[in-house]
C-alpha cells in the first residue's frame, strides 16, 4: 500500500535495482605488488646507458679507451726503466775513445820549434810614449821639426828635434837601444819613410831617427 506524507501528498514508491546490493568481495582488476629486481631494472638500465655514453665520449676525445690508455702508460714506464746503452754501442765507443787519446798524445809532438819559441818570448809592442829624437843631418832648416810633427800627429808624446852630434850614417837611419824598442823603431821608420832600422848602443835616446836626405 502506498504511503502518504504529512502534507497530504502521495509518496512515490522506492524502486530497487542491481546496484543497490553490490556483491561482496573485491570488485574490478588490481595489480599485485612487484618484486625488487623488477622495480630496480629501469634504474639499472639508466646507469648502463650513462656508462656507455661516457665511454663513447672518452674514445671520441682521446682516441682510445681508458684501459688502452693505461696499457700505453705502463709500456712507457717500463721502457723508461730499461737501459738505453746497448752492448754494441759500448763496444763501438771503445775504439773512438782510444782514437781520441792517440790524437791527444800526438798533438804535442806536432808542434813546431818556432811555435814553442814564439810562445816563450812575447812579441814586441809599440810604445808611443818612448822618448824619440829626430836628428837633422841635412842642410834643410826646420826639416827635423817637420818630421817631429809627423810623429806627434801619430800619437807619440815624447819627441824632440835636435841637431847632429858626432858621426852620421851615410843614409837615413832609425836606431834603437833595446830589443823591447824594436817595434817602436820600426813604426817610426815607417812613418818617416826610412827603410834602414838597426839596433845600436850609441843611440842618444831609446829611439832616434837620423835624417840624411
Backbone bond lengths (Angstrom), bond angles and torsions (degrees), N, CA, C in turn:
res aa  C-N    CA-C-N  psi(-1)  N-CA   C-N-CA  omega(-1)  CA-C   N-CA-C  phi
1 X - - - 1.433 - - 1.514 107.67 -
2 X 1.305 116.33 134.61 1.471 119.96 -177.74 1.511 109.24 -71.74
3 X 1.323 115.77 140.04 1.454 122.24 -179.96 1.511 109.63 -89.36
4 X 1.355 116.23 158.79 1.447 121.88 -179.18 1.495 108.91 -119.09
5 X 1.368 118.01 148.91 1.453 122.99 178.84 1.536 109.18 -88.11
6 X 1.295 115.76 173.63 1.468 120.89 -177.43 1.513 111.82 -68.33
7 X 1.309 117.62 -27.47 1.451 120.66 -177.62 1.500 112.74 -81.66
8 X 1.318 116.50 3.61 1.444 120.76 176.36 1.486 114.53 89.05
9 X 1.343 117.91 0.20 1.468 120.13 179.03 1.494 109.07 -90.31
10 X 1.263 114.98 154.77 1.464 121.65 -178.42 1.525 109.62 -87.09
11 X 1.355 118.98 126.17 1.486 123.48 179.67 1.498 110.30 -77.78
12 X 1.396 111.10 149.07 1.474 116.94 177.66 1.514 110.11 -76.25
13 X 1.290 116.05 143.91 1.487 118.89 177.63 1.537 110.32 -70.59
14 X 1.382 123.30 140.90 1.464 128.39 178.56 1.509 110.32 -75.33
15 X 1.326 115.35 131.53 1.473 121.10 -178.89 1.520 107.96 -108.69
16 X 1.253 120.93 127.68 1.478 127.47 -179.07 1.510 109.02 -103.93
17 X 1.399 116.76 139.89 1.475 121.13 175.71 1.518 109.16 -125.11
18 X 1.364 116.76 -166.74 1.478 121.07 -174.65 1.516 113.07 -76.37
19 X 1.316 117.33 -19.52 1.461 119.47 -177.43 1.525 112.23 -84.31
20 X 1.329 115.98 -11.71 1.456 117.54 178.92 1.507 112.09 -74.71
21 X 1.290 118.78 -21.25 1.478 123.03 178.83 1.525 108.97 -123.75
22 X 1.405 118.62 76.72 1.490 120.26 -177.98 1.520 109.99 -65.82
23 X 1.314 116.54 151.44 1.486 119.14 179.50 1.518 110.90 -69.87
24 X 1.283 116.05 152.14 1.458 122.16 178.82 1.533 110.59 -75.83
25 X 1.344 115.99 149.50 1.471 120.91 179.42 1.510 111.61 98.48
26 X 1.364 118.69 174.65 1.468 122.59 -177.84 1.511 111.59 -67.21
27 X 1.297 116.07 137.61 1.453 121.78 -179.54 1.516 108.09 -116.84
28 X 1.324 122.41 133.33 1.467 127.05 -179.82 1.520 111.57 99.12
29 X 1.368 116.10 -178.96 1.478 122.52 -176.95 1.524 108.12 -105.30
30 X 1.355 119.98 127.76 1.469 126.25 179.23 1.516 109.18 -126.27
31 X 1.421 117.39 140.26 1.467 121.60 176.83 1.518 109.60 -81.26
32 X 1.300 113.20 143.59 1.456 117.94 176.52 1.528 111.53 -81.96
33 X 1.299 120.50 166.67 1.483 123.55 179.48 1.533 111.32 -63.62
34 X 1.439 116.16 136.89 1.465 120.74 179.98 1.529 110.09 -86.71
35 X 1.361 115.31 153.93 1.470 120.40 -179.87 1.528 110.75 -77.75
36 X 1.345 116.78 164.99 1.469 121.84 -178.45 1.521 112.80 -63.34
37 X 1.333 122.07 -44.68 1.476 120.41 178.48 1.516 113.20 -59.29
38 X 1.341 115.45 -36.90 1.461 118.47 -179.29 1.520 110.16 -67.69
39 X 1.346 117.59 -39.83 1.456 120.36 179.01 1.533 112.33 -71.13
40 X 1.347 118.95 -30.52 1.475 121.57 -178.86 1.519 113.24 -83.17
41 X 1.341 117.54 -13.52 1.455 120.54 -176.25 1.536 113.15 -59.75
42 X 1.324 122.41 -43.86 1.475 120.44 178.68 1.532 113.12 -60.52
43 X 1.345 116.36 -40.91 1.467 118.53 178.81 1.523 111.78 -65.36
44 X 1.347 115.99 -38.32 1.466 119.87 178.70 1.522 111.01 -64.03
45 X 1.328 117.31 -39.56 1.462 120.40 178.18 1.525 111.58 -64.58
46 X 1.343 116.43 -37.25 1.466 119.82 178.83 1.531 110.66 -65.26
47 X 1.353 116.76 -41.67 1.468 120.45 179.61 1.522 111.03 -64.36
48 X 1.344 116.85 -44.80 1.473 120.49 -179.84 1.533 110.03 -62.47
49 X 1.322 116.76 -42.30 1.451 120.06 179.49 1.528 111.69 -63.57
50 X 1.342 117.33 -38.36 1.466 120.54 178.18 1.526 111.32 -66.01
51 X 1.347 116.70 -39.57 1.467 119.85 178.77 1.523 110.64 -64.64
52 X 1.326 117.16 -41.87 1.463 119.95 -179.90 1.529 111.10 -65.32
53 X 1.324 117.02 -39.69 1.465 119.73 177.30 1.527 111.36 -64.32
54 X 1.348 116.47 -38.94 1.460 119.68 178.25 1.522 112.21 -64.62
55 X 1.338 117.18 -41.91 1.465 120.60 178.14 1.529 111.07 -64.55
56 X 1.319 116.50 -40.32 1.460 118.53 178.10 1.513 112.79 -63.97
57 X 1.337 116.63 -39.46 1.462 120.08 177.71 1.519 111.42 -66.62
58 X 1.344 117.90 -40.62 1.479 122.24 177.63 1.527 110.65 -60.24
59 X 1.357 115.22 -45.89 1.472 118.66 -178.78 1.518 111.18 -65.54
60 X 1.343 117.94 -33.75 1.459 120.02 179.88 1.521 111.97 -70.48
61 X 1.335 117.54 -33.62 1.465 120.61 -177.70 1.524 111.76 -82.28
62 X 1.347 116.74 -50.25 1.468 120.68 -174.16 1.517 113.71 -91.98
63 X 1.327 118.02 -14.08 1.461 120.13 -179.40 1.510 114.48 81.31
64 X 1.312 118.87 3.18 1.464 122.15 179.03 1.514 108.48 -155.16
65 X 1.292 115.09 162.26 1.461 120.75 178.70 1.524 111.02 -81.56
66 X 1.336 118.70 160.64 1.478 119.96 -176.27 1.512 113.83 -57.62
67 X 1.346 118.85 -40.87 1.465 118.85 -178.73 1.532 112.07 -71.09
68 X 1.353 116.41 -27.06 1.464 118.38 174.44 1.523 111.33 -69.75
69 X 1.353 117.00 -38.95 1.461 120.81 176.94 1.516 111.50 -63.14
70 X 1.321 116.61 -39.57 1.472 120.94 177.94 1.513 111.12 -63.67
71 X 1.336 116.94 -39.86 1.470 120.47 178.22 1.528 111.20 -65.17
72 X 1.336 116.34 -38.96 1.469 119.71 178.40 1.521 111.67 -65.52
73 X 1.346 117.20 -43.24 1.470 120.60 178.39 1.515 111.42 -62.61
74 X 1.336 116.14 -39.31 1.462 118.80 178.50 1.518 111.33 -64.76
75 X 1.346 117.59 -36.99 1.461 120.56 178.26 1.521 111.08 -66.15
76 X 1.349 117.56 -37.74 1.458 120.50 178.66 1.519 111.27 -66.35
77 X 1.324 116.79 -40.92 1.469 119.99 178.95 1.509 110.54 -63.02
78 X 1.326 117.37 -42.04 1.468 120.36 -179.56 1.516 110.54 -66.10
79 X 1.352 117.19 -42.62 1.462 119.53 -178.99 1.522 112.30 -67.69
80 X 1.356 117.26 -29.84 1.464 119.46 179.28 1.513 112.52 -70.17
81 X 1.344 117.60 -25.12 1.465 120.87 179.60 1.519 112.81 -89.69
82 X 1.317 117.98 -5.22 1.454 120.31 178.24 1.515 110.17 -78.32
83 X 1.332 120.25 146.79 1.473 122.32 178.00 1.513 110.16 -65.75
84 X 1.345 115.79 134.96 1.457 121.39 -177.06 1.525 112.61 -83.29
85 X 1.315 117.47 -28.74 1.468 120.28 -178.39 1.520 109.42 -88.46
86 X 1.281 115.73 129.87 1.458 121.07 177.92 1.513 109.67 -97.33
87 X 1.328 114.66 172.40 1.468 120.05 -178.81 1.519 110.96 -66.80
88 X 1.358 116.17 -34.64 1.455 118.83 -179.62 1.513 111.64 -67.80
89 X 1.365 116.90 -38.84 1.461 118.92 -179.88 1.515 111.39 -68.26
90 X 1.357 117.57 -37.24 1.462 119.44 178.56 1.510 111.74 -68.01
91 X 1.347 115.99 -34.55 1.464 118.50 178.55 1.516 111.52 -71.76
92 X 1.370 115.43 -32.51 1.461 118.52 178.57 1.517 111.96 -72.26
93 X 1.340 117.26 -27.42 1.459 120.08 -177.04 1.523 111.95 -75.84
94 X 1.312 118.53 -23.02 1.455 120.77 -179.46 1.525 112.22 -64.16
95 X 1.343 119.69 -48.68 1.472 117.83 178.56 1.512 112.87 -62.13
96 X 1.349 117.74 -36.88 1.459 118.83 179.61 1.510 111.61 -65.06
97 X 1.368 117.18 -37.92 1.457 120.16 178.08 1.525 110.51 -66.09
98 X 1.338 116.64 -39.68 1.460 119.78 178.40 1.521 110.66 -66.02
99 X 1.355 116.20 -38.90 1.465 119.57 179.59 1.514 111.28 -64.53
100 X 1.350 117.24 -42.69 1.464 119.72 -179.85 1.516 111.43 -65.50
101 X 1.355 117.63 -36.40 1.457 119.55 178.20 1.517 111.28 -67.46
102 X 1.354 116.52 -35.75 1.458 119.55 177.39 1.518 111.19 -67.41
103 X 1.363 116.79 -38.22 1.461 119.48 178.36 1.514 111.35 -65.50
104 X 1.341 116.81 -40.36 1.452 119.86 178.27 1.524 111.54 -64.88
105 X 1.329 116.22 -35.76 1.458 119.33 179.42 1.519 112.25 -70.66
106 X 1.369 116.35 -29.61 1.457 119.39 -178.14 1.521 112.94 -84.49
107 X 1.338 118.48 -14.64 1.455 120.34 -178.09 1.522 113.90 -64.38
108 X 1.346 121.06 -45.92 1.467 118.87 179.92 1.517 113.53 -60.30
109 X 1.339 117.62 -35.35 1.454 120.06 -178.24 1.519 112.11 -72.08
110 X 1.380 117.61 -22.79 1.459 119.90 -177.89 1.517 112.77 -80.30
111 X 1.334 119.40 -11.95 1.449 121.05 179.33 1.514 110.77 -70.46
112 X 1.314 115.42 137.34 1.455 120.50 -178.28 1.519 110.26 -82.15
113 X 1.342 118.85 156.11 1.467 121.24 178.05 1.519 112.21 -61.95
114 X 1.360 117.50 -33.18 1.455 118.72 -179.19 1.519 112.21 -65.49
115 X 1.356 115.95 -36.64 1.459 119.16 179.21 1.507 111.02 -66.69
116 X 1.344 117.59 -41.60 1.462 120.22 178.69 1.522 111.00 -66.58
117 X 1.327 117.22 -34.11 1.458 119.89 179.70 1.516 111.23 -70.12
118 X 1.368 115.86 -39.03 1.450 118.63 -179.81 1.514 112.16 -69.14
119 X 1.351 116.41 -31.34 1.450 118.57 178.48 1.510 112.54 -73.04
120 X 1.328 117.53 -25.76 1.455 119.95 -179.16 1.525 111.77 -77.86
121 X 1.352 118.11 -34.00 1.457 120.71 -178.44 1.524 109.40 -111.57
122 X 1.330 119.68 125.95 1.462 121.53 -178.37 1.529 111.60 -69.28
123 X 1.317 115.77 148.12 1.457 121.04 -179.73 1.520 109.85 -71.61
124 X 1.357 118.42 145.63 1.464 120.84 178.46 1.528 111.10 -61.36
125 X 1.335 115.58 146.16 1.451 122.04 -177.53 1.519 108.56 -120.94
126 X 1.335 116.65 138.69 1.463 121.50 178.08 1.524 109.13 -72.43
127 X 1.315 116.17 128.18 1.462 122.56 178.55 1.527 108.24 -119.48
128 X 1.334 116.70 103.11 1.467 120.10 -177.64 1.529 112.48 -78.72
129 X 1.323 116.80 1.08 1.454 120.16 173.07 1.519 113.03 -94.56
130 X 1.338 117.26 0.26 1.468 121.58 178.47 1.532 110.28 -68.75
131 X 1.318 115.84 144.36 1.463 120.41 179.18 1.523 109.56 -71.47
132 X 1.340 115.72 125.48 1.462 122.13 -177.76 1.532 107.81 -125.92
133 X 1.342 115.59 133.55 1.466 121.78 177.05 1.516 109.11 -112.84
134 X 1.328 116.38 129.30 1.467 121.92 176.61 1.537 107.08 -105.70
135 X 1.326 116.17 113.86 1.472 122.15 -174.75 1.522 109.13 -104.09
136 X 1.332 115.02 128.32 1.470 120.65 -178.38 1.529 108.84 -91.51
137 X 1.330 116.93 101.75 1.460 121.61 177.47 1.505 112.60 -95.30
138 X 1.323 118.02 8.21 1.468 121.93 179.41 1.522 109.83 -102.80
139 X 1.327 115.56 179.50 1.451 121.38 177.12 1.537 112.10 -98.79
140 X 1.354 115.88 12.94 1.465 121.02 -179.17 1.518 108.33 -88.92
141 X 1.286 116.13 120.23 1.454 120.03 -178.61 1.537 110.02 -72.31
142 X 1.315 115.83 133.57 1.468 121.10 178.53 1.506 114.73 77.64
143 X 1.350 117.09 8.37 1.469 119.88 -178.54 1.526 110.73 -66.99
144 X 1.335 118.68 -40.75 1.461 121.53 -179.84 1.525 110.89 -67.40
145 X 1.364 115.97 -36.17 1.459 118.33 178.94 1.514 113.15 -65.59
146 X 1.334 116.56 -38.49 1.470 119.27 178.38 1.526 111.59 -66.55
147 X 1.334 117.11 -38.50 1.462 120.19 177.97 1.530 110.79 -70.66
148 X 1.324 116.27 -32.73 1.472 119.06 176.03 1.523 110.60 -60.76
149 X 1.348 114.94 -41.08 1.461 118.42 -179.25 1.521 111.87 -64.28
150 X 1.337 116.49 -31.20 1.468 119.97 176.42 1.524 110.66 -60.81
151 X 1.340 116.60 -43.11 1.467 120.85 -179.71 1.526 111.04 -70.19
152 X 1.324 116.48 -38.23 1.467 119.07 178.35 1.521 110.58 -62.90
153 X 1.316 116.01 -42.13 1.468 119.42 178.51 1.526 111.74 -63.85
154 X 1.335 117.21 -26.42 1.470 121.25 178.52 1.514 112.51 -81.45
155 X 1.342 117.92 -7.39 1.462 119.75 176.92 1.515 115.47 113.84
156 X 1.325 118.63 2.13 1.468 120.96 178.55 1.529 109.09 -78.42
157 X 1.328 115.42 136.70 1.472 120.82 -172.51 1.524 113.83 -110.80
158 X 1.328 119.14 -8.85 1.475 120.86 -178.02 1.527 109.86 -130.36
159 X 1.318 116.48 65.10 1.473 122.08 -177.37 1.527 108.61 -114.44
160 X 1.349 115.96 132.76 1.472 122.07 177.19 1.521 109.44 -125.36
161 X 1.312 116.12 148.23 1.479 122.32 176.41 1.526 108.33 -109.71
162 X 1.332 117.76 123.12 1.470 122.38 -175.61 1.518 110.04 -134.83
163 X 1.348 113.33 171.47 1.470 120.75 174.41 1.525 109.15 -95.32
164 X 1.326 118.20 159.58 1.473 120.89 -176.36 1.529 111.98 -72.71
165 X 1.323 114.08 148.33 1.458 122.29 174.42 1.528 107.35 -135.72
166 X 1.281 117.11 117.15 1.450 121.18 -178.54 1.507 111.83 94.74
167 X 1.332 114.73 -165.50 1.466 121.17 -175.52 1.516 110.22 -71.03
168 X 1.347 114.50 149.00 1.458 121.40 -178.92 1.519 109.39 -118.70
169 X 1.314 118.01 150.23 1.468 120.08 176.76 1.519 110.59 -74.63
170 X 1.348 115.70 167.38 1.458 119.95 -178.07 1.519 112.68 -74.45
171 X 1.326 119.04 -27.03 1.471 122.68 -179.29 1.525 108.57 -128.90
172 X 1.326 116.04 166.24 1.464 120.15 177.51 1.528 109.46 -62.12
173 X 1.318 115.27 131.32 1.464 120.76 -173.47 1.522 109.73 -140.38
174 X 1.330 115.10 145.94 1.472 122.26 172.13 1.518 106.86 -111.48
175 X 1.335 116.70 123.67 1.454 122.49 -179.95 1.532 110.43 -111.36
176 X 1.322 115.06 150.45 1.466 120.68 175.52 1.517 108.68 -140.34
177 X 1.330 116.70 148.84 1.462 120.48 -177.17 1.532 111.97 -82.49
178 X 1.333 117.16 -60.39 1.475 122.53 -172.65 1.530 110.62 -100.74
179 X 1.352 113.71 159.04 1.464 119.76 179.02 1.528 111.58 -64.23
180 X 1.341 116.50 -28.23 1.464 119.91 -179.79 1.526 112.12 -66.67
181 X 1.359 117.20 -20.91 1.464 120.78 -179.89 1.523 113.12 -95.09
182 X 1.326 117.71 7.21 1.456 120.47 -176.41 1.533 111.13 -64.37
183 X 1.334 117.97 -45.20 1.468 120.33 -178.70 1.517 110.69 -63.90
184 X 1.337 117.25 -37.13 1.462 120.57 178.02 1.525 111.19 -66.18
185 X 1.347 116.52 -42.30 1.468 120.35 178.94 1.513 111.47 -64.02
186 X 1.325 116.98 -37.50 1.457 119.78 179.47 1.532 111.34 -67.04
187 X 1.339 117.37 -38.50 1.459 119.02 178.07 1.533 111.22 -68.90
188 X 1.350 117.41 -38.48 1.461 120.81 176.76 1.524 110.53 -60.51
189 X 1.324 116.26 -43.86 1.464 120.18 178.99 1.516 111.29 -63.15
190 X 1.350 117.50 -38.66 1.458 120.90 179.47 1.527 111.18 -66.59
191 X 1.342 116.84 -39.57 1.462 120.26 -179.82 1.530 112.14 -68.43
192 X 1.325 116.14 -34.53 1.463 120.29 -177.20 1.520 112.93 -92.69
193 X 1.322 119.07 -2.32 1.462 122.15 179.51 1.515 113.35 75.07
194 X 1.353 117.40 31.79 1.469 122.23 -179.96 1.513 108.42 -105.88
195 X 1.329 116.85 135.10 1.461 121.64 -178.64 1.528 112.78 -97.46
196 X 1.332 118.31 -23.26 1.462 121.50 -175.99 1.531 109.11 -88.70
197 X 1.366 116.41 117.89 1.467 122.85 177.22 1.523 107.28 -130.30
198 X 1.354 117.06 127.76 1.464 120.41 -178.02 1.521 110.25 -147.44
199 X 1.318 114.22 154.56 1.463 120.59 175.74 1.525 108.90 -90.03
200 X 1.324 116.16 133.41 1.467 120.42 -176.28 1.518 109.03 -147.41
201 X 1.323 114.71 136.59 1.471 120.39 178.31 1.519 112.38 -81.80
202 X 1.362 118.58 -11.95 1.460 121.61 -178.11 1.524 112.16 -93.24
203 X 1.332 117.18 6.27 1.458 119.65 179.48 1.525 109.19 -65.39
204 X 1.338 115.63 137.54 1.462 120.54 -177.31 1.526 112.30 -73.09
205 X 1.314 119.28 -25.73 1.461 124.79 178.23 1.528 108.02 -131.98
206 X 1.348 117.40 169.18 1.474 117.85 177.91 1.513 113.19 -52.43
207 X 1.325 117.56 -35.50 1.463 122.05 175.44 1.542 107.14 -138.46
208 X 1.347 115.25 132.48 1.454 119.31 176.74 1.518 109.37 -137.77
209 X 1.342 114.05 140.12 1.454 120.32 179.00 1.527 108.16 -114.45
210 X 1.350 116.25 118.50 1.447 122.41 -178.71 1.517 108.07 -101.26
211 X 1.321 115.46 117.45 1.462 121.91 -178.35 1.518 109.91 -94.14
212 X 1.344 116.63 117.69 1.457 121.36 -178.58 1.522 111.57 -111.47
213 X 1.293 121.15 -10.91 1.459 122.46 175.31 1.516 109.81 -152.83
